[in-house]
Amino acid sequence: PIYQDADGYTRTDRYTADEIPAEQAPAMESVVAALVGLGEDWQAVQVWARLKEFYAPEEDDPMRTAETVDLTVEAVNPQGGRRVFTASDYPEFVITAHAAVEFFKFFTTNQ
């Protein structure tokens, strides 16, 4: 995850799959599903997650905002190509599920 710590500094932390707690597994599965949904022959080598807030108006609350987790994925293909996939190109990389937001916060607030 990439986030600001309590002192306002931008932090980038790294975790491997075996460091993810069991209760966070469903949120991780939604992240993996977004990557698999590409349907292309790419393998992710690094994923960056950022907590974002976006404008999500509703009829009863036109000024409503919601938190999302936005992914940026660096991937390689069998031919040696390297590419960066972003939420700008792949809307499924904007994950609105509450579990994904809690997943992000778990790793950025329990330090």
N, CA, C and O of each residue as an XYZ file, in Angstrom:
444
protein
N       0.822     -1.201      0.000
C       0.000      0.000      0.000
C       0.861      1.258      0.000
O       1.985      1.263      0.502
N       0.315      2.308     -0.567
C       0.947      3.627     -0.548
C      -0.001      4.532      0.225
O      -1.177      4.637     -0.126
N       0.491      5.185      1.267
C      -0.376      5.988      2.124
C       0.457      6.999      2.906
O       1.686      6.932      2.928
N      -0.246      7.947      3.554
C       0.418      8.905      4.429
C       0.339      8.399      5.858
O      -0.721      7.975      6.317
N       1.472      8.446      6.565
C       1.463      8.020      7.952
C       0.975      9.170      8.835
O       0.618     10.236      8.332
N       0.960      8.952     10.139
C       0.434      9.943     11.081
C       1.206     11.266     11.041
O       0.662     12.311     11.398
N       2.471     11.225     10.609
C       3.277     12.437     10.526
C       3.189     13.112      9.163
O       3.865     14.115      8.929
N       2.360     12.576      8.253
C       2.181     13.178      6.944
C       3.164     12.718      5.882
O       3.149     13.232      4.763
N       4.026     11.749      6.219
C       4.985     11.237      5.252
C       4.342     10.145      4.398
O       3.548      9.347      4.896
N       4.685     10.114      3.121
C       4.184      9.065      2.248
C       4.996      7.800      2.489
O       6.226      7.808      2.437
N       4.281      6.720      2.753
C       4.930      5.431      3.012
C       4.516      4.443      1.934
O       3.400      4.493      1.417
N       5.414      3.566      1.612
C       5.135      2.434      0.735
C       5.587      1.195      1.489
O       6.776      1.023      1.757
N       4.644      0.338      1.828
C       4.970     -0.895      2.537
C       4.805     -2.064      1.593
O       4.022     -2.003      0.645
N       5.545     -3.134      1.853
C       5.483     -4.330      1.018
C       5.071     -5.522      1.865
O       5.514     -5.686      3.002
N       4.219     -6.342      1.288
C       3.767     -7.560      1.944
C       3.748     -8.687      0.934
O       3.477     -8.471     -0.247
N       4.037     -9.885      1.400
C       3.915    -11.061      0.541
C       2.589    -11.743      0.857
O       1.964    -11.458      1.879
N       2.167    -12.637     -0.016
C       0.884    -13.318      0.160
C       0.797    -14.045      1.497
O      -0.278    -14.095      2.094
N       1.902    -14.609      1.979
C       1.850    -15.354      3.245
C       1.782    -14.446      4.471
O       1.617    -14.938      5.587
N       1.904    -13.151      4.290
C       1.785    -12.210      5.406
C       0.367    -11.659      5.566
O       0.105    -10.871      6.475
N      -0.531    -12.064      4.699
C      -1.898    -11.555      4.746
C      -2.711    -12.399      5.722
O      -2.800    -13.614      5.548
N      -3.307    -11.785      6.747
C      -4.086    -12.532      7.732
C      -5.312    -13.205      7.107
O      -5.870    -12.706      6.130
N      -5.717    -14.317      7.666
C      -6.838    -15.104      7.130
C      -8.112    -14.272      7.014
O      -8.858    -14.434      6.048
N      -8.380    -13.383      7.978
C      -9.607    -12.591      7.924
C      -9.593    -11.572      6.790
O     -10.635    -11.016      6.443
N      -8.429    -11.325      6.217
C      -8.326    -10.398      5.090
C      -8.357    -11.123      3.748
O      -8.339    -10.475      2.702
N      -8.403    -12.450      3.757
C      -8.367    -13.237      2.518
C      -9.495    -12.891      1.540
O      -9.225    -12.796      0.343
N     -10.757    -12.696      1.988
C     -11.808    -12.359      1.014
C     -11.519    -11.066      0.243
O     -11.806    -10.981     -0.951
N     -10.960    -10.077      0.910
C     -10.632     -8.827      0.217
C      -9.505     -9.051     -0.784
O      -9.540     -8.511     -1.890
N      -8.512     -9.842     -0.405
C      -7.414    -10.142     -1.322
C      -7.945    -10.892     -2.534
O      -7.472    -10.675     -3.649
N      -8.916    -11.767     -2.332
C      -9.502    -12.504     -3.446
C     -10.168    -11.557     -4.447
O     -10.126    -11.805     -5.652
N     -10.783    -10.473     -3.960
C     -11.403     -9.522     -4.889
C     -10.351     -8.778     -5.694
O     -10.583     -8.433     -6.852
N      -9.192     -8.529     -5.087
C      -8.095     -7.889     -5.811
C      -7.591     -8.835     -6.901
O      -7.387     -8.426     -8.044
N      -7.394    -10.097     -6.536
C      -6.920    -11.086     -7.514
C      -7.930    -11.245     -8.641
O      -7.543    -11.369     -9.803
N      -9.226    -11.243     -8.311
C     -10.262    -11.377     -9.339
C     -10.189    -10.229    -10.338
O     -10.401    -10.436    -11.533
N      -9.894     -9.032     -9.866
C      -9.757     -7.889    -10.780
C      -8.593     -8.110    -11.739
O      -8.684     -7.751    -12.913
N      -7.504     -8.696    -11.255
C      -6.351     -8.959    -12.113
C      -6.641    -10.070    -13.113
O      -6.304     -9.952    -14.291
N      -7.265    -11.147    -12.646
C      -7.579    -12.270    -13.515
C      -8.574    -11.857    -14.589
O      -8.550    -12.382    -15.702
N      -9.444    -10.919    -14.253
C     -10.457    -10.460    -15.189
C      -9.899     -9.814    -16.441
O     -10.644     -9.567    -17.389
N      -8.621     -9.537    -16.466
C      -8.020     -8.942    -17.662
C      -8.148     -9.862    -18.871
O      -8.265     -9.391    -20.002
N      -8.125    -11.170    -18.637
C      -8.260    -12.123    -19.723
C      -7.116    -12.075    -20.715
O      -7.261    -12.567    -21.834
N      -6.005    -11.511    -20.352
C      -4.839    -11.430    -21.215
C      -3.730    -12.269    -20.604
O      -3.798    -12.636    -19.431
N      -2.730    -12.568    -21.379
C      -1.651    -13.427    -20.925
C      -0.558    -12.619    -20.218
O       0.589    -12.572    -20.664
N      -0.940    -11.992    -19.113
C      -0.011    -11.187    -18.326
C       0.075    -11.754    -16.919
O      -0.906    -12.286    -16.398
N       1.228    -11.643    -16.314
C       1.399    -12.065    -14.927
C       1.847    -10.855    -14.116
O       2.847    -10.211    -14.436
N       1.094    -10.556    -13.062
C       1.437     -9.417    -12.211
C       2.744     -9.694    -11.481
O       2.932    -10.767    -10.909
N       3.640     -8.723    -11.506
C       4.884     -8.840    -10.748
C       4.903     -7.880     -9.566
O       5.649     -8.071     -8.606
N       4.078     -6.852     -9.652
C       3.968     -5.897     -8.553
C       2.627     -5.188     -8.661
O       2.175     -4.841     -9.752
N       2.001     -4.980     -7.505
C       0.713     -4.288     -7.460
C       0.817     -3.170     -6.437
O       1.257     -3.391     -5.308
N       0.414     -1.970     -6.830
C       0.343     -0.845     -5.914
C      -1.127     -0.584     -5.612
O      -1.967     -0.599     -6.511
N      -1.425     -0.347     -4.354
C      -2.805     -0.043     -3.950
C      -2.813      1.328     -3.289
O      -1.960      1.642     -2.458
N      -3.794      2.138     -3.675
C      -3.934      3.482     -3.108
C      -5.377      3.675     -2.659
O      -6.315      3.301     -3.362
N      -5.536      4.260     -1.489
C      -6.873      4.587     -1.012
C      -7.267      5.919     -1.628
O      -6.538      6.905     -1.516
N      -8.410      5.942     -2.272
C      -8.884      7.165     -2.926
C     -10.279      7.486     -2.437
O     -11.002      6.615     -1.953
N     -10.643      8.732     -2.568
C     -12.003      9.157     -2.264
C     -12.595      9.725     -3.543
O     -11.973     10.560     -4.200
N     -13.794      9.277     -3.898
C     -14.399      9.783     -5.120
C     -15.809     10.268     -4.840
O     -16.455      9.858     -3.875
N     -16.255     11.137     -5.699
C     -17.574     11.741     -5.607
C     -18.595     10.717     -6.073
O     -18.552     10.269     -7.219
N     -19.521     10.343     -5.181
C     -20.541      9.326     -5.491
C     -21.906      9.849     -5.070
O     -22.446      9.418     -4.052
N     -22.465     10.767     -5.836
C     -23.730     11.380     -5.414
C     -24.897     10.389     -5.410
O     -24.960      9.459     -6.214
N     -25.794     10.621     -4.494
C     -27.038      9.863     -4.431
C     -28.174     10.871     -4.399
O     -27.960     12.046     -4.100
N     -29.364     10.421     -4.702
C     -30.512     11.323     -4.767
C     -30.727     12.051     -3.447
O     -31.014     13.248     -3.441
N     -30.592     11.341     -2.327
C     -30.827     11.968     -1.031
C     -29.581     12.651     -0.461
O     -29.675     13.363      0.539
N     -28.421     12.445     -1.082
C     -27.186     13.067     -0.608
C     -26.300     13.408     -1.810
O     -25.398     12.639     -2.144
N     -26.546     14.556     -2.468
C     -25.806     14.886     -3.698
C     -24.328     15.187     -3.474
O     -23.578     15.288     -4.445
N     -23.888     15.331     -2.232
C     -22.477     15.635     -1.965
C     -21.725     14.432     -1.396
O     -20.638     14.589     -0.840
N     -22.285     13.253     -1.530
C     -21.699     12.049     -0.947
C     -20.383     11.674     -1.634
O     -20.256     11.767     -2.855
N     -19.423     11.255     -0.839
C     -18.182     10.699     -1.356
C     -18.025      9.289     -0.794
O     -18.645      8.938      0.210
N     -17.201      8.494     -1.444
C     -16.952      7.129     -0.999
C     -15.477      6.813     -1.165
O     -14.807      7.360     -2.041
N     -14.978      5.927     -0.320
C     -13.586      5.496     -0.423
C     -13.500      4.285     -1.339
O     -14.378      3.423     -1.341
N     -12.429      4.238     -2.112
C     -12.154      3.094     -2.969
C     -10.683      2.723     -2.831
O      -9.878      3.493     -2.307
N     -10.353      1.549     -3.303
C      -8.955      1.146     -3.435
C      -8.674      1.094     -4.927
O      -9.327      0.351     -5.660
N      -7.703      1.882     -5.378
C      -7.316      1.912     -6.781
C      -6.015      1.127     -6.951
O      -5.054      1.326     -6.209
N      -6.004      0.240     -7.932
C      -4.831     -0.592     -8.182
C      -4.056     -0.099     -9.382
O      -4.631      0.392    -10.354
N      -2.751     -0.234     -9.303
C      -1.856     -0.078    -10.438
C      -1.044     -1.365    -10.469
O      -0.471     -1.764     -9.456
N      -0.994     -2.014    -11.623
C      -0.373     -3.330    -11.721
C       0.736     -3.306    -12.763
O       0.525     -2.908    -13.908
N       1.918     -3.736    -12.346
C       3.017     -3.954    -13.296
C       3.004     -5.440    -13.625
O       3.012     -6.280    -12.726
N       2.983     -5.764    -14.916
C       2.886     -7.160    -15.327
C       3.843     -7.444    -16.474
O       4.284     -6.541    -17.185
N       4.153     -8.729    -16.633
C       4.990     -9.183    -17.739
C       4.231    -10.259    -18.505
O       3.335    -10.906    -17.963
N       4.598    -10.444    -19.774
C       3.995    -11.511    -20.569
C       5.079    -12.506    -20.975
O       6.262    -12.226    -20.784
N       4.708    -13.661    -21.529
C       5.693    -14.686    -21.877
C       6.733    -14.233    -22.908
O       7.822    -14.803    -22.970
N       6.413    -13.225    -23.712
C       7.365    -12.736    -24.715
C       8.372    -11.754    -24.121
O       9.237    -11.249    -24.836
N       8.267    -11.479    -22.818
C       9.194    -10.561    -22.161
C       8.700     -9.131    -22.117
O       9.413     -8.244    -21.648
N       7.492     -8.893    -22.598
C       6.933     -7.546    -22.533
C       6.586     -7.154    -21.115
O       6.256     -8.004    -20.288
N       6.657     -5.894    -20.841
C       6.339     -5.354    -19.518
C       5.345     -4.224    -19.717
O       5.487     -3.410    -20.630
N       4.331     -4.180    -18.851
C       3.292     -3.171    -19.008
C       2.760     -2.772    -17.639
O       2.764     -3.568    -16.700
N       2.303     -1.534    -17.540
C       1.661     -1.048    -16.323
C       0.181     -0.840    -16.639
O      -0.175     -0.096    -17.553
N      -0.672     -1.511    -15.864
C      -2.117     -1.400    -16.003
C      -2.620     -0.458    -14.914
O      -2.223     -0.590    -13.756
N      -3.481      0.485    -15.264
C      -3.990      1.437    -14.277
C      -5.513      1.451    -14.280
O      -6.156      0.924    -15.188
N      -6.069      2.060    -13.252
C      -7.520      2.195    -13.143
C      -8.076      3.081    -14.251
O      -9.260      2.986    -14.571
N      -7.260      3.932    -14.836
C      -7.722      4.765    -15.954
C      -8.105      3.908    -17.154
O      -9.062      4.212    -17.866
N      -7.346      2.830    -17.370
C      -7.603      1.939    -18.491
C      -8.528      0.783    -18.136
O      -9.224      0.253    -19.002
N      -8.537      0.396    -16.880
C      -9.298     -0.761    -16.427
C     -10.160     -0.362    -15.230
O      -9.692     -0.420    -14.093
N     -11.392      0.036    -15.462
C     -12.256      0.484    -14.367
C     -12.420     -0.552    -13.253
O     -12.710     -0.189    -12.113
N     -12.235     -1.843    -13.572
C     -12.340     -2.859    -12.523
C     -11.206     -2.761    -11.500
O     -11.248     -3.427    -10.465
N     -10.198     -1.940    -11.781
C      -9.124     -1.713    -10.823
C      -9.500     -0.661     -9.784
O      -8.702     -0.360     -8.896
N     -10.693     -0.105     -9.882
C     -11.248      0.755     -8.830
C     -12.195     -0.146     -8.041
O     -13.297     -0.460     -8.490
N     -11.748     -0.547     -6.876
C     -12.501     -1.508     -6.074
C     -13.278     -0.754     -5.006
O     -12.697     -0.111     -4.131
N     -14.594     -0.842     -5.090
C     -15.461     -0.088     -4.182
C     -15.939     -0.912     -3.000
O     -16.575     -0.371     -2.095
N     -15.653     -2.190     -2.984
C     -16.117     -3.062     -1.901
C     -15.560     -2.603     -0.553
O     -14.371     -2.312     -0.419
N     -16.438     -2.545      0.426
C     -16.037     -2.130      1.771
C     -14.902     -3.014      2.295
O     -13.992     -2.525      2.964
N     -14.956     -4.313      1.992
C     -13.915     -5.236      2.458
C     -12.540     -4.850      1.919
O     -11.541     -4.985      2.626
N     -12.475     -4.374      0.682
C     -11.198     -3.968      0.099
C     -10.654     -2.724      0.788
O      -9.451     -2.615      1.023
N     -11.541     -1.786      1.111
C     -11.113     -0.580      1.834
C     -10.598     -0.964      3.219
O      -9.570     -0.452      3.662
N     -11.302     -1.855      3.899
C     -10.861     -2.315      5.225
C      -9.543     -3.078      5.122
O      -8.691     -2.968      6.004
N      -9.374     -3.851      4.049
C      -8.130     -4.575      3.790
C      -6.971     -3.587      3.703
O      -5.928     -3.797      4.322
N      -7.148     -2.514      2.940
C      -6.115     -1.486      2.794
C      -5.812     -0.852      4.147
O      -4.651     -0.703      4.529
N      -6.862     -0.483      4.862
C      -6.675      0.191      6.149
C      -6.005     -0.714      7.173
O      -5.266     -0.235      8.033
N      -6.256     -2.020      7.089
C      -5.619     -2.963      8.015
C      -4.104     -2.828      7.942
O      -3.432     -2.814      8.973
N      -3.562     -2.729      6.735
C      -2.122     -2.681      6.561
C      -1.530     -1.288      6.750
O      -0.315     -1.156      6.903
N      -2.352     -0.257      6.743
C      -1.798      1.090      6.846
C      -2.070      1.760      8.188
O      -1.505      2.818      8.463
N      -2.913      1.180      9.025
C      -3.185      1.803     10.311
C      -2.730      0.967     11.493
O      -2.767      1.447     12.626
N      -2.304     -0.265     11.267
C      -1.838     -1.135     12.357
C      -0.330     -1.175     12.426
O       0.243     -2.203     12.787
N       0.316     -0.095     12.092
C       1.785     -0.068     12.065
C       2.336      0.303     13.414
O       3.553      0.376     13.585
